Amino acid sequence: EAQVTQNPRYLITVTGKKLTVTCSQNMNHEYMSWYRQDPGLGLRQIYYSMNVEVTDKGDVPEGYKVSRKEKRNFPLILESPSPNQTSLYFCASSFGTSSYNEQFFGPGTRLTVL
Amino acid sequence: QQQVKQSPQSLIVQKGGIPIINCAYENTAFDYFPWYQQFPGKGPALLIAIRPDVSEKKEGRFTISFNKSAKQFSLHIMDSQPGDSATYFCAASMRSGSRLTFGEGTQLTVNP
């Protein structure tokens, strides 16, 4: 089944404890992206990647890191999480980098930073 | 700065009603306008999309109306059903890449 998977689905952590949220897609997509969803703010892009070893900042990159060493994986790293990073996170992928390509979203990771 | 503004924030209609969700954008370089539907506990999924060379696109009970001069577009759901209850996001992107800019979202409830 073609899909985007994220792990973990739920995570409660404490301020300053490094964490990684994994994202993997099995559709051989070039483009991958991370978003955070907050009430009243919609989905805001954190980082995106056009291909392996090519990443760039989105609209809200502060406090996050990413890497794209393999085409299928795009982990999101929070080196020193803070309470304002409590949010619902989505990974997405699409076939190409054209604006007309449908983005496929993972099921989400709900993160709480105490 | 929200480049795509969406309204209303929430909407309640009766079954069979026609909910309308509106979006406005500022950047004239946007050339692709998708709508995504999100059910509780799930990721958003593409519902319908339009490009600015047409003024309307219909897929089943869902219709996008697009007004290029006003920089506005809207989603209409005909004969709405309780199963349409979800959060709807409008979005926009530019020809230069797949980056999507989303609106704030509208939580739709269709009562039986």
Interface residues (C-beta under 8 A of the other chain):
Chain A: V4 Y31 S33 Y35 G40 L41 G42 L43 R44 Q45 Y48 M50 G58 D59 F90 A92 S94 G96 T97 S98 S99 Y100 N101 E102 Q103 F104 F105 G106 P107 G108
Chain B: Q2 Q6 Q9 D31 Y32 P34 Y36 G41 K42 G43 P44 A45 L46 A49 R51 F89 S93 M94 R95 S96 G97 S98 R99 L100 T101 F102 G103 E104 G105
